[in-house]
Amino acid sequence: MTNILKNAEPFFYQGNDIGVLVIHGFTGTTQSMSLVGEALAKAGYTVLAPRLTGHGTTPEDMAKASYKDWINDVESALVELKKRAKKIFVLGLSMGGALTCYLGETHPELLGIMPINAAIDMPALKEIYDAQYGKEEFIAGIGSDIKKPNVIELAYERTPIKSMGDIVALMAMVRVDLPKITVPTLIFSSNIDHVVPPSNSQEILDRISSANKKLVSLPESYHVATLDNDLPLIVEEAIAFIEANKP
């Protein structure tokens, strides 16, 4: 088995009976979610962040995985978290936000979901995939879109072309089923995002069926907002959302 990169390991904090499943993004790692995870744990919640298959090791490993593996990863993590906590919320960044929406679509028992710069429609990425599939194995990485100076995301420097097809398939599946989401939803969206168009977050807000839904703008962050200037705002709003929607 390929060694897991330092700071890319899954993490878990045992807290109270409120559990928060925290999901990282495409080509990224749990490192991007470590600060928000620590803050939620400090607030007393039980926090679990899985490592998605093929992430945090090598791009070659990622190329062997499929979007179905990533769905299985978050489904398994949800089962595990339910053993440790009774009231479950989900928070995810980018593709992790898409997976957060997927869980919202398929698990109406969740108390709430919190997608951050969630990816449900990336036409530019699909164009690159269509143009390069069968020609190249990898292209340049998409990590570290961060406004805050001197902050680096632990992410692959190369993106597998094959994996781009998987995220395209995942996004299409999640996007079509957005109206199935009825659980309370707190959407975070960076005003400037060089990876996922901010229109993705607006579409989620517009198309989900939740009566309780809100979009929070992140004016001082780029795509990896969980490592950026608006982290305190994310934490504050997430905790308020959890407290307002717990039984």
ABEGO torsion letter per residue (X at the ends): XBBBBBGABBBBBBBBABBBBBBBBBGBBAAAAAAAAAAAAAAGBBBBBBBBBGBGBBAAAAAABBAAAAAAAAAAAAAAAAAABABBBBBBBEAAAAAAAAAAAABAABAEBBBBGBBABBAAAAAAAAAABGABABBBBABGBBABBGBBBBBBABBBAAAAAAAAAAAAAAAAAAAABABBBBBBBBABBAABBAAAAAAAAAABABABBBBBBBAABBABAAABAAAAAAAAAAAAAAAAABX
